[in-house]
């Protein structure tokens, strides 16, 4: 993105930066992008795009399954197609359509799930997207990305628009999210980024938990434990080489605002099992249960995903 400013995109949040800044700029340079939304254009920050390119935006209403059908039709005509909706409904309500159109038929649709994890707080368990990575990575031919901050979200979005392949991009958080990357990071399919070196424990985090992992590492350092922190932005394919390198530490810890079943922790466990690694693995995330509804801080504390509680779990298990 031209004239990139980490502070500005942080204020706009992941979705606002992607749809309010990166998409209009991409459209002005390349054109050919069609966007379909399940009545979530304003929360996603699409107003600027809608005003500038009214003939390239389609609101299907709260009908995610139909939205994927429209997206498949546009993609079949050669358009770069972006389908945007709440992550919970994009992954669950329209799973069959995603599986058929994107997995089986391989239409190059970019599905952008906004408000993943616990972002929708008091809307409750019906609106929490804590299974979406597991669902999406189970579909053949799908690439799954999870953005850690707004800079990463913009970078991944620009990348997936040029991939011409089925992609699920997971966005989380609201406005004024913490900054991890001052500049746009270099990314690739199946990659990861080491943010901090450490020899005692490896913290493999994704999405909103990357910032918490960095804070956790600082707390652990005060206790004499040096932690490596890795941003696992590519969930499928996953960086197997990085995981096996981290297996040389005393313990690998996966941290995700997602169910520990089938998400980052599950993907890392699969790599370790297939390599016959004996590395200790601690999966931290949403336990196999539904949450007691509350604000964001309460929900993270409930699953011990705050930096202080993550550090406590690491020290207890290492």
Secondary structure, 3 states (H helix, E strand, C coil): CCCCCHHHHHHHHHHHHHHHHHHHHHHHHHCCEEEEECCCHHHHCCHHHHHHCHHHEEECCCCHHHHHHHHHHHHHCCCEEEEEEEHHHHHCCCHHHHHHHHHHCCCCEEEEEECCECCCHHHCHHHCECCHHHHHHCCCCCEEEECCCHHHHHHHHHHHHCCCCCEEEECCCCCCCCCCCCCCCCCCCCCCEEEECCCCEEEEECCCHHHHHHHHHHHHHHCCCCEEEEECCEEECCCHHHHHHHCCCCEEEEEEEEECCCCHHHHHHHHHHHCCCCCEEEEEEECCCCCCCCCHHHHHHHCCCCHHHHHHHHHHHC
